[in-house]
Amino acid sequence: MFLANCAPGQEGEAPPETFATASAATSSDETQDCADITPNSAYTECFRQRALAALDDVAAELPKARTLAEAADAEYSRYAPDSTNADDKMPLARHLAMSHQNWTRYVEGQCELESTAAHGGSGTDTLRQKCRLRLARLRLEELRSAEALIDGNR
């Protein structure tokens, strides 16, 4: 049960529309992206182009996150000068790289799952491109949140 207000004495169920999830918002955004385009091949191409642009945004953001992580790691390593273990000296950068590698594998698997729902029909590639777009937009938000967290802790 979701509560409309967490203040004491203010319990009550909130209307369902109060709890729009990020995926629902992203899903409606992605539907808006190419809504007026026909035929189906142009519709799919629209999503493909938007997914590629979103993935390019992720690729451009990753070095920014890496730079912040490396700078924070360098700052932290001053407090452990005797450590010879590289993992101890670069934990943020290492975890960022690992996270991004895992995300890349996740996108491949998740988008294959979603596109399989079309069972090889004409919507297969459209579903794949919509998935790639949605997940790239979410990853961009995740990277920016990580940057803010890393930068805020320095």
LINHU-V955036 format. One record per run of one state. SS is the DSSP state (2 for helix, 1 for strand, 0 for the rest). FROM is the first residue (numbers start at 1). TO is the last residue. Records with the same first field share a line. If there is no record, write none. Layout:
BEGIN
SS->FROM-TO + FROM-TO
END
This chain:
BEGIN
0->1-2 + 4-12 + 14-15 + 20-21 + 34-39 + 81-85 + 90-90 + 117-123 + 153-154
1->3-3 + 13-13
2->16-19 + 22-33 + 40-80 + 86-89 + 91-116 + 124-152
END
